[in-house]
């Protein structure tokens, strides 16, 4: 390890681990989407549940691929810093990448809704307006359902039309927690470039509280 990297080795080791964990999360089943359908009504009604897992590593949608690119970026920055020495430019770059991916975590979380016994109905003109990141996967699932044998039976109907349900799987936990940890660590490293460690910690804590408050307000809006 180069001498210049020793001061920030904890930061770069954390970035390296976080990046690898995010890549693992993207390779694992990341989110599960689902849709419901029925045939008939009353006592003769039959219900169908369709669920599918999506891996972000193979889900060629920009919003999902940002996690792959961001994780690879963190790993690359960590390797460069550990091999050649840490610099302010590398620290700021890592903080910027971490902030971008943690913002994306919030965006995806908004789309991960799995109501009991049904699907969410998209009230907007297009499904892409409701779930911009997961819409392609939902559309693909709908096309798959349309090719099922039961779809050709009279009375077959997808519930909620452009509806959907989605929830995070094991891979999503890897991604969400690793991105949050990377954001905190790199933010501290960036603030420490201009502040004493204690004030850098205070700045990170204040930023985290503001971020949590924003998430809380967004959650309240979702309940309306």
N, C-alpha and C positions, 0 to 999 in steps of 0.2 A: 504494500500500500504506500503511495506517495505521501510524504510528510504533510503536504497541504490538505490532504483528505482526512487527516486524523481528527481535526477539530469537529468536523461535521459527519464523522463516520456513522454516528447513531442515526442521523437524518437519512443518509443514503442507504444504510442497511434497511431502515424502515420503508423507504421508497421501493427498494428492490423486492422486499417481501410483499408489500402491498401490491406492486405491479404483477408479481407472479400469482398471487391469490386472485386478483381480478381476472387474469387470463385463465386460470383454472375455473373460476366461476362462469366465464363465458363459454368454456368447453363443456361444462356440465349442463343438464337441463336447467335453463335459466328461468323461464316463465311458462306457465301453463294457461292456455286459452281454451274457452269452451263455448258451446252454443247448444240450445235446446230446440226440439221440434216435436210436433204432435201430428197424429192422424186421427180424424174423427172427433166425436164429442160425446159427452155423457158417459154411460157405462161402457161404451165400446171404444172410448178414447185410448190411444196408445201414445206413450211418451218416449222420446229418445234423447239421450245425452251424448254429446260429442266433445271429447277433450283431446288436446294435442299439446305436446311439450315443444318449446322453442329454445334452441341454443343460440346465444348471441354470436358465437364464433362463426356460425354458418348462416346467420340471418343477415342477409346483405341489405340492410336498411341503415341509412346514415346515422340515425339516432342510436342504434344498437352498436354499430361499428365504432362509434366514438369511444366506447369502453375498451374495445380491443386496441385501438390506436393510442388511447391515453395510457393504458397499462404498458404497452410496448414502449411508449415514450418515457414513462417513469423508469422502467428497467434500463433503457438506454442511457438516460441521464445519470442514473446511479452507477452504472458500470464505468462511464466516462469519469465521473467524479472520484470514484474509488481508485481508478487506475492512474489518473493524471493529476488529481487534486481538485478540491472543491473551490468554486469561484462564486461571487455574487450573482453573475449571470445565470449559472446553472441552478442556483437556489431559487431565484425568481422564476426561472422557466419551470422548475418542478412545482412551485406554488401555483403558477398559472394553469398548468395541466391538471393539477389536483382540484383546483376550483372548478374548472370546466366539467370534470367528470362528476363531481359531487352535485353540481347544478343539474346535470343530466340524470343523476339518481333521483332527484326530487321530481323531475318531469316524468320519469318512468313510473315512480311510485303513484303519481296521480292517476295512472292508467290501470293500476293493479287493483281491480275491484272484483270480488267474487261473492255476490249476494247469495244467500241461502235460497235454494229453490227457484232460481230463475237467472235472467240475464239483465244487464243494463240496456235500456233503450236509448239510442242516440237521437236526441231531439234536434240536432243541427242538420243542415242540408246534406252533409257528407259524413260518413263514418270517420274519414281522415280528420275532420274537424274536432271529433271527440277523442280519438285515440291516434294521434299522428304517428306514433312510433309503432304501435301494435296493429294498426289498421291493415297493412299488407298481410300479416299472418292471419288475421280474422277473415279477410277476403279469401285467402287461400283455403282456409278451413271451410268456408261456405261453398266454395267450388267443389271441394272434396265431398261435402255432404250432398251436393247436387248430383253427384255421380253414384251415390249409394242406391242399392236396389229399392229401398223403401221410399226414396224420393220420387220414384215413378208411380207410386200408388196414388189413387184419387184422395184428395183431402190433405195431402202432406203439406205442412206449413212450418216454416221457421218462426219461432217465437221472437217477438220484438224486431222482426225484420233486420235492420242494421244494428242489432243488439250484440252484446258480447259479455263475457266475463273473463277475468284474468287475475292470476295471482302469482306471486313469486315462488320459485322452487329453491332447492338447495343452492344452486349456482347463484341465485340472486342475493342470498345472504352473504356469500363470499364477496360479491361485488359491492353491495351497499356498505357493509362494515369496513371493508378494506379502503374504499374510497373516502369514507368519513375519517378514518384514521390517518390516511395520507394527507388529507386536507388540513387537519389539525397540526400534524408534524411539520409540514412544509410551510404553513402559515407562521408557525413559531420561528422557523428558520429564517423566513423572509423578514419578519419584524425584528429579529435579533440583529439584522444587518444595520439597523438604524437606532435600536433601543437596547437598553440593558436587559439581560435575561428576565428579570422579574417583571419589567414593564412589557416585555414581549409576551410573557405568559398572561398578563392582565389583558393585553390587547386581543389575544386569541380567545380568552374566556369571554370577553365582551362581545366579540364577533360571533362566537358560538351561541351566546344567549340571544342575540338579535336573530340569528338564523333559525333557532328553535321557535322564537316568537312568530316569525313569518310562517313557519310550518304549522304552528298552532292555529293561526288566523286562516290559513288555507284550509285546514281541516274543518274549522267552523263553517266556512263558506260551503264546503261540500255537504254539510248537514242541512243546509237550507233547501 
